[in-house]
Amino acid sequence: MSRSITNVCKKWKSGGAHVHEQLRMPLEKVVAFLENHGYRYAIIGGIALSQWGYLRFTYDIAITVLVPNMNYAEVRAALCRPFLNRRGNMAANPFFVAVMLDEVMVDFLLTLPGYEEQIIERAVKRDLNGFSAWICSAEDLIIQKVVTGRIKDWPDVEALLIGRRVKLDEAYIDDGLAQFAEALENPDILEKYRQLAEKIKAL
């Protein structure tokens, strides 16, 4: 478990509401492609945030895709075929596929065994402007953003804590962050989150 968590963290650092019209059509096409080809997925990033009550405009689409039997080469090839590949001059990354669709950047993050598979297991089906899609849970969004540790992610974490309040599975978040803190030998991951959570509860 610890090794899986460490690998997940390295990969993250390398990368209900309506969806903005600029993103709606390309998102619908991507979702249709994934579902028609039997790929399980969870939408993450700004689009997922908007589904949990935090409306923040985003310029791209980010999706975690489950990789059957750890066959990364096959899934990468399948995702690149129907879309215009971008960042062609970048070194190949077995866990990341970046494409362009209708002038919108689409980032596919291919799952590692362990926690990222759990993200997809816990995804929630939501209606998005007339079509449905699987959205990353609010709890897993919080865990991802806290572990990634970017300054720009903390306002998102705070907004989710305020917006979801009693609806969050606090035990799940706490347990997940505790595992990352132990695996990465970084207790600040959990402590900083707990301090923010207590601050929000006191409001």
C-alpha positions in Angstrom: 0.0 0.0 0.0 2.8 2.5 0.9 4.6 2.0 -2.4 1.3 2.4 -4.3 0.6 5.6 -2.4 4.1 7.0 -3.1 3.8 6.3 -6.8 0.4 7.9 -7.0 1.7 11.0 -5.3 4.5 11.4 -7.8 2.1 11.1 -10.7 -0.3 13.7 -9.2 2.5 16.3 -8.9 3.5 15.8 -12.5 -0.1 16.7 -13.4 -24.9 18.9 -10.2 -23.8 22.3 -11.7 -23.9 23.0 -15.4 -20.6 22.7 -17.4 -19.4 25.8 -19.2 -20.5 25.7 -22.8 -17.0 25.8 -24.1 -16.3 22.5 -22.4 -19.7 20.8 -22.6 -19.4 19.4 -26.2 -15.8 18.1 -26.0 -16.6 16.6 -22.5 -19.7 14.9 -23.9 -17.6 13.4 -26.8 -14.9 12.2 -24.4 -17.4 10.6 -22.0 -19.2 8.9 -25.0 -15.9 7.5 -26.2 -14.9 6.1 -22.9 -18.3 4.6 -22.2 -18.7 3.2 -25.7 -15.4 1.5 -25.3 -16.0 0.2 -21.8 -13.5 2.3 -20.0 -14.3 3.2 -16.4 -13.4 6.7 -15.4 -13.9 9.7 -13.0 -13.9 13.3 -14.0 -11.6 15.3 -11.7 -10.3 18.9 -11.7 -12.4 22.1 -12.1 -15.3 20.3 -13.6 -15.6 17.9 -10.7 -15.3 20.9 -8.3 -18.3 22.6 -9.9 -20.4 19.5 -9.3 -19.8 19.8 -5.6 -20.9 23.4 -5.2 -17.7 25.3 -6.0 -18.1 27.1 -9.3 -14.7 27.9 -10.7 -14.1 28.3 -14.5 -11.6 25.8 -15.9 -10.0 25.8 -19.3 -9.4 22.1 -19.6 -10.8 18.6 -18.9 -9.1 16.2 -16.6 -10.2 12.6 -16.3 -8.8 9.6 -14.4 -9.2 6.4 -16.5 -9.0 2.8 -15.1 -6.4 0.7 -16.9 -7.6 -2.9 -17.3 -4.9 -5.5 -16.5 -2.3 -2.6 -16.2 -2.1 -2.5 -20.0 -1.0 1.1 -20.3 0.4 0.9 -23.8 -3.0 -0.3 -25.2 -5.0 2.3 -23.3 -2.7 5.1 -24.4 -3.0 4.1 -28.0 -6.7 3.8 -27.8 -7.0 7.3 -26.3 -4.7 8.9 -28.9 -6.3 7.4 -32.0 -9.6 9.4 -32.1 -8.2 12.7 -30.8 -5.5 15.2 -32.0 -2.4 14.5 -29.9 -0.7 17.5 -28.3 2.6 18.0 -26.5 4.2 15.7 -29.1 7.7 16.9 -28.2 7.3 15.8 -24.5 8.9 12.6 -23.2 6.5 9.7 -23.1 4.7 9.3 -19.8 3.1 5.9 -19.2 0.5 7.4 -16.9 -0.6 10.5 -18.9 -2.2 11.2 -22.2 -2.8 14.8 -23.4 -5.0 15.5 -26.4 -6.8 18.4 -28.0 -10.5 18.2 -28.8 -12.5 21.1 -30.2 -9.7 23.5 -29.1 -10.0 22.2 -25.5 -7.1 20.4 -23.7 -8.1 17.0 -22.4 -5.8 15.3 -19.9 -6.3 11.6 -19.3 -4.6 10.3 -16.1 -4.2 6.5 -16.2 -4.7 4.8 -12.9 -2.0 3.1 -10.8 -3.1 0.1 -8.7 -4.5 0.9 -5.3 -5.9 4.3 -4.2 -6.5 5.6 -7.7 -8.7 2.6 -8.5 -10.7 3.5 -5.4 -11.3 7.0 -6.8 -13.1 5.4 -9.7 -15.0 2.9 -7.5 -16.3 5.9 -5.4 -17.2 8.1 -8.4 -20.8 9.4 -8.5 -23.0 9.6 -11.6 -24.2 13.2 -12.2 -26.3 15.0 -14.9 -24.2 17.5 -16.9 -26.2 19.6 -19.3 -28.3 16.8 -20.6 -25.8 13.9 -20.4 -24.6 12.0 -17.4 -21.0 11.3 -16.4 -19.0 9.8 -13.5 -17.6 12.5 -11.2 -14.8 12.1 -8.6 -16.3 12.2 -5.1 -15.8 15.4 -3.0 -13.8 13.4 -0.5 -11.3 12.1 -3.1 -10.9 15.6 -4.6 -9.9 16.8 -1.1 -7.5 14.0 -0.6 -5.8 14.5 -4.0 -5.5 18.3 -3.5 -4.1 18.1 0.0 -1.5 15.4 -0.9 -0.4 17.3 -4.0 0.3 20.2 -1.7 0.1 23.1 -4.2 -0.7 26.5 -2.8 -3.4 27.0 -5.4 -5.3 23.8 -4.3 -5.9 24.9 -0.7 -8.7 27.4 -1.6 -10.4 24.5 -3.4 -10.1 22.3 -0.3 -11.5 25.1 1.9 -14.4 25.7 -0.5 -15.3 22.0 -0.5 -15.1 21.8 3.3 -17.5 24.8 3.5 -19.8 23.8 0.8 -20.2 20.1 1.7 -19.9 20.5 5.5 -21.9 17.7 7.2 -22.2 15.7 3.9 -18.5 14.8 3.8 -17.3 11.4 5.0 -14.7 12.9 7.4 -13.4 9.5 8.5 -12.7 8.4 5.0 -10.7 11.7 4.3 -8.8 11.4 7.6 -7.9 7.8 7.0 -6.8 8.4 3.4 -4.6 11.4 4.4 -3.2 9.4 7.3 -2.0 6.7 5.0 -0.4 9.2 2.6 1.3 11.0 5.5 2.7 7.7 6.8 3.8 6.5 3.3 5.5 9.8 2.4 6.9 10.3 5.9 5.2 13.7 6.0 2.8 14.2 8.9 2.2 17.8 7.9 -0.1 16.4 5.1 -2.6 15.3 7.8 -2.0 18.1 10.3 -2.5 20.9 7.9 -5.8 19.4 6.7 -7.0 18.9 10.2 -6.2 22.5 11.2 -8.2 23.7 8.2 -11.1 21.4 8.9 -11.3 22.5 12.5 -11.2 26.1 11.4 -14.2 25.5 9.1 -16.2 23.7 11.8 -15.8 26.7 14.0 -17.3 29.1 11.5 
